[in-house]
Amino acid sequence: MEQSAINALRAQSLSPRGHFIDGRGQAASDGATESVISPIDGKVITQIASGTPSDVDQAVACARRAFEDGRWSKTAPSARKKVLFKLADLIEQRALEISVLGVLDNGTEINMAFKAEAMSAAATFRFYGEALDKVYGEIAPTSPDVLGLIHHTPVGVVGAIVPWNFPLMIGSWKIAPALAAGNSIVLKPAESASLTLLKIAELAVEAGLPEGVFNVVTGRGSVVGEALALSMDVDIMVFTGSGTTGRRLLEYSARSNLKRCYLELGGKSPNIIFADAPDLAKAARESAAGIFRNSGQVCIAGSRLLVQEDIHEEFVAEVCRHAENYRVGDPLNLDTQIGAVHSLSELEANLEFVEKAEVEGAQLRTGGVRILGETGGYYMQPTVMTDVKAEDNLFQNEVFGPVLAVTSFKTEEDALRLANATDFGLSAGVWTSNLSRAHRMVAGIRSGIVHVNTYGGSDLTVPLGGVKQSGNGHDKSLHAMDKYFDLKTAWIKL
């Protein structure tokens, strides 16, 4: 990447965007729009359609019609593969353009956006394109006079709701396997981060995806998301976001057609540093990155740092040093290491967490303030707070910002108790040279993924999902395809 190319893309004006339904853009049924505000400088950069229940109904009807007539669902797997490969190629060819568009929308630093959004999405479509013709049916071990066949059939219409922090990466984790399985999709992006997903929908048609198979309806969750989840013609819902919204989707399922809901609901992930960690300098560096990258707006962020007493002060000082040395600023500058907080409301919520933590007795070691206010953008200094107790608000609740809660522990048993002392169970990290201890911690921590002597960085070969109130959905890996298939038994008397 070159800064001049980024600057040229940034300077281009953005035209207003409508929904993407039945292969084309269109305005909301009542003509309503919403402003897209860039967290870089707090300015309006374009308008998007503000969807209505009628828009959702139209998109769902198009998706159902496309599924039933078989324009995609009955296409040979080899043909579906070619389309997904072509889409991956188009995303790679437009990767910088897509990345800049996303950064303008949500404030992620450009180096991360290029890798984790555009290039990650291309890899995801290629992964599931390659996987789709490896899904075999089964023959049951029946008596000789019966043939029992187990078929994998696409579920039908998939409703998907994705968040604003990594809309393209997380969106692709849902779109790619759903399409690979032969389904049709209606996607609702976050109203504050819709632009890249609208672009991908256009590229999908350019790649050969039939019109009506992949539809995007933009607008507010309380309107568009609710209508999608209440639809009697959506077969499953897939969602990444807050627990509050996840609960509402389960309620809407009960009120409508009992559609299956797969929910990834975030976390409050423990990152556990034992005194015998093989490389404490590396652990401090990666622990800082594990909470401060993308301004802490990462679902698996290591937001609870549990440090053994023997090394507590030394280790915290090193993490603070990294926090203070990060270059926070304009996310479209290649030298920037940490970009913007996504919105003013998120920034204010982050600062409120810090204030409440101090009232509860936590010590502010560094950060805790808004910075670069003169830009009009939403920036926060990376924040480290120590002496955080297990019952404190900062220990228990997801901040979704650059705020690290540090708690000390004495023994392995203490560490395990503290690790499991929240309602969440998405991710965790363990740093130790003791192989037996590492295995005990992996077995004992209740979370969907446990990193050992690293934090983050898992690829598409393994699933991402949580336990407890982190939800029940799994993205990534071959296992992600399971939810997009129904199992159908053929019991044949010979």
N, C-alpha and C positions, 0 to 999 in steps of 0.2 A: 504494500500500500504506500501511496505517496500523498503527502499532505495537500499538494496542489490539486490532485484528483478529488480528494474529499471536499476541499473548499469549493471546487466547481460544482459538485453535486449539491452541496449545501446551499449554494446561491440560487439554485433553480426554484422557481415558484411552484407551489403545489396546488393543483386544481381541486375543487371540491369532489368528494367521493360519495357515490351512492352505494346501496347494497349490491351484491353480486348474486343474481337469481336467474336460473335457467340460462346461464352462459353469458349474461350481459349485465352491465351496470344499470341501476334504476333508482329513482328517488324514493323516499318514503311515501307511503300511500297518502299521507296528509301534507307532504311537502316539508315536514319539519327537519331541521338540521341541528347539529351540535358542534360547538367550537372545539378544535383540537389545540390544546395549549402545550407548548414545548417546555419541559422542565429546565432546559438550558438557559432560557432567559425570561420565562414567564409570558411569552408572547403567543398570540394565536397564529398558527401556521396554515390552517385550512379548516374546512368543514366536512363533516361526515353526516350521512343520513341518520336520523333519529327514528329507529324502527317502531312499528306499531304491531299489535297482535295480528292485524290483517296481513302485514308483511311476512310475519312468521308463518301464518297459515298458507300463504302463497308459496313460500320456499319449501315448506314441508310437502305440499301437494306436488310440487315439481320433483322433489326428491323421491317421493313415493311412485310417481308416474315413471320416472327414469328407472327405478328399481324393478317395478313390475313388468315393464316392457323388455327388460333384459339387455338394454343397450350397453350396460357395464356388468351387471351381475351375472349374465350368461355369456360374457366374453371369455374366450379361452384364456387360461392363466398365462400362457406365453405372450398373448397380446397385451394383457394388463401389465405384465412385466415391462414391455417395451415403452409403454406410456409413462410408468413411474421412473424408468431410467431416463427418458427424455426430459421429464420434469426436473429430475436431479441435475441434468446437464444445464438446463436453462437457468436454474437457481445459481449454479456455480458461475455461469457466464455473466450473470447480473449481480453477483455477490456483493460488490462494493456499493452499488446503487441501493440494493435492498438494505444493506447494513446502515447506510447513512439515513435512509428513510426511517428505519427503526429507532436509531439514536435520537433523531429529531422528535420522535413520538414519545420515547420513554426514558431517555437519559443515560442508558448504559454506555460505558466507555467504549469507543470504537474498536479498540483491539479485541475486547471481549465479544462485542456484538458480531464482528466479522467471523470469529471462530465459533461462538456458541449459538448464534442465530442462523445466518445464511449458510455457512459451511456445514454446520450441524444438521440443518434441515435437508440439505442435499444428501448428506450421508444417510440420513434416516429414510428418505424415499428410496435410495438405492438399496439399503439393507432389506427393507420389506419387499421391494420389487424382486430382489434375489430370493427371498424366503417364500414367496407366495406359492410357487409351484413345488414346494417341498412338503406341503401339507397333505398327508395321505389319510384315506379312510382306514377302517379296521374291519377285520373279519373276526367275529366272536367265536370262542371255543364251544360250539354247540354240539348237540348230538348229531349223528350222521344224516338224519332225515330232515334237518333244519339248516338253513343258511342265514346266519345273523350278520347283517352289514351295518356299520356305523358310519354315517355320512356327516361331513362338515358342510353346513349350509350357511350363507351369509344371513345376518339377523334382519336386515332390511334397511330402515332409516335410522341413522345415528345422529343424535343431538349432542353437540360438543360445546362446552363453555370453557374458555381458556383465560388466564390472567394476563396482567400487563407487564410482569417483570421480564419474562422471556417468551413473548407471545409466539414467535415463529418456531423456536425450538420445541416448546411444550405443545404447540398446535400440531407440529409435524409428528410428534410422538403419538398423537391421536388420529390425525388425518391419514397418515401413511399406512398403518396396519388396517384401518377401517376400509380404505380403498383397496388394499391388497386382497382383502377377504371378499371383495365384490359388493360392498355396501354403498349406499348413497349417504350423503352427509349434509346436515345444516349446522353451520358453525356460527356461534356468537362470540366474537372477540370482546375483550374489555373495551368499554367505550373510550378509554383514554389511550388505547394502544391497538388500533385496528388496521393501520395502513399497510404493514407488511403482509398481513394475512389476506387482505384484499388483492394485493399484488400477486401472491401465490395462486389465488383462485384464477386470476387471469392467465398466468403462466400454465396452469394445469390444462386449461382449454387449448392453449397454444401447443401443448405437448400431445394433444389428442384425446384428452378426457372428454367424453360426451357431455353435451350441455345438460344441465339439470342434475348431474351426479354430485357436484360439489357446490354448495350454496353458502353465502355469507350474509348474515343480517346483522347490521351494526345498531348500536343504541344502548339504552340503559338496561341493566340487569333486572330491575324491578318491573320492566315492561317486556322486553324481548326475551330475557332469560326465563321469566315466569311463563310466558306464552309457550315457549319451546318445551319446557318441562311439564306443562299441563296438557300438551297436545296428545290427543288420543291416537295419533298416527306416527308418533316417534317410538321406536322399539327399545332403544337403550339410551341412557344419558351418560356421558363421560365428562368429568369436571376436575379442574384443578383450581383451588382457591381457598376461601375461608371456611371454617367450620360452621359459621352461622349460615352461610349460603348452602353448604352441603346438607345441613339439616333441613333447610327449606326444600331442597330438591327431593329429599326422601318423602317429605310431606306431600309434595306435588305428585310424586309417583303414586302414593296411596289414593290421592284424590282423582287420579286419571285412570290410566290403563295398567297400573302396576309395572311400569317399565323398570327394567333393571338399572340401577345407578352405581357407577364406579367412581369413587371419590378419592382424590388426593388432596389432603386438607392441611398441609403444612406441618411445621414442627417447632420444637424448642430443643435443639439437638445438643447433647453433651459431647465435649471434646476433652478426653481424660489424659492427663500428662502424669505418668509415673516418674519417680526419680531415676529409674533405670532406663529411661528412654534412650535409644541408641545414639541419637544426635539431637541434643536439646536446642541447638541453634536452628536446625532445620524445623524442629517442632514449633518453635516460636514463630518462625517466618511463615510456615504454612497455617498455623493457627490464626495469625493475623489475616492472611489472605482468605481463610475460610469463613471469616465473618465480615471483612470489610470490602471484598470484591463486590462490584455492582452496588455499592453503598449498603451492603447487608441485605439486599433485596433478593435473596436466594432461599428457596424453601428448605434446603438441607444445610443452611448456614450453621456453622458451629458456634452458636450464640451463647452457650454455657460452657465456660472454660473451667474444668475441675483440675486443680493442681495439687500435687502431693506437698504436704507442709514443708518437707526438707528443702525443697527448691522453689517454694512459692515466691519469695521476694525477688530472687534473681530472675526467675522466669517471667514474672509480670513486668519487671523493668524492661526486659528484652522485647516483649510484645508491645509495650508502650512506645519503645523506641521505633519499632516498625510503624505503628499507628501514626506517630508524629512525622515520620519521614515520607509518608505517602503524598503524592502530588494529586490534590483534589482540584477539579476544575472542569473547564469546557470539555465534555465528553467526545467532541469531534476533533480534539487536538491529540495527535498521536503520542505526545509526551504525557498526557494525563493518565494516571493510574486508577483513579476513582472518579466516577462521573456524578451525575445529579441524583438526588432523591426524586422519586417519580412525580410527586405533586406537593402542593403547599399543605394540603391536609395531612399527607403522610409525614412531612417534615415536622409539622406541629405536634403530631402524635408521638413521633420519636422524642422530641424535646420534653414532652410531658412525661414519658417513661423515665427520663433522666431525673426530672424534678421529683417524681414520686419515689424513686429509688433512694435519693438523698434523704427524703423525709423518713424512709424506713430504715435508715442507718447505713446505707452503702456509701463507699468513699469514691468520689470522682477522681480518677488518677490522670486522665487526659481527655481532652475533647469536651463534648457535651453542649456545643454551641453551633448556631447557624453561622456560616461563613459565606463570603463572596456575595453578600446581599446587594451590593451595588450593581451586579449583573442583572438583577431581576429574577435570576434562577434560584433553584432550590438545592442548596448544598449544605452538608453537615460535616463537621470535623469528626473523624473516627474517634470513638468514645470507648474508654475502658473504665469499668466500675468494679471495685473489689469489695470484700466483706458482704457479699450478697448471700442472704440466708435462703434456705430451701422454701420457706413459707412466703418469701417476698414476691411481689408482683413481677419484678424483673426476672426472677428465676422461673416463674410459672407460665408466663404469657409471651406469645410471639410478638416481638417488636417489629420485625421486617424493616430494619434499618441498621445503620452502622454502630450498634451499641452492644458491647461485650460485657456479660455478667461473669465475674470471676468468684469462685468458691473454693476454699481449700479443703483437703481431706487428709486423713491419717493412713488408713489401711485400704486394702483392696475391697474389703467388705463395705467400708464407708463409700468408696467410689461407686460401687455397683448400686448401693441404696440411693445415692444422690442422682445417679444417671437415670434411674427409673422413677424418680419422684415427681414426675409431671404427667399430665394427661396425654402427652404426645409420644409418638414412637416412630419417627421417620428415619433419622440418621444418627450416627454416633461416630466417634473416633477414639482410638486407644493407642497410646504411645508407650511401648515397653520393649525391653530386650528379652523378657522372659516368655518363651514360647508357650509354656503351659498356662501362664497368666493370660496371655492373649486369647487362647482358646476358651478359657473360662469366662472371660469378659464377652467374647462373641456369643457364647451360649447364654450368658446371663442377662445381657442388655436387651431390653424389649424394643427393638427397632427393626425397620425393614432393611437397613444396610449398616454395617459396622466397618469402618475403615481402620486398618491397623498400620501404624507408622507412616501414615499419610492422611490427607483429608481432601475428599472430593476427587473428581477425575475419572470416575467409572464410565465405561463406554456402553455402546448399544448391546453388547453381548449379555449384560446382566440386567435384571429388572430393578425398577425404582418404585417403591410403594411403601406404605407404612402399616403400623398396627395401632391399636387403641384409637385415640381420636385424631390420629393422622390419616385415617380413612382406610378404604378397602380396595382401592384401585392400584393396578400396576402398569406403568408405562415401561417402554424399552424391552428388549430381548424378544425371543420367540414367544415367551409366555404372554406378551401383550396382545397377541393375536387371538388368544382364547376367547376373550369377551366379545369379539366381533363375529364369532361363529355360533350357530346353534348345532346341537347334536341331534341327528335324526336316525332312528333305528328302522331298518327294513328287516322284518322277521318272515322269512320265506320258507314255506313248507315244501319240501322236495318230494 
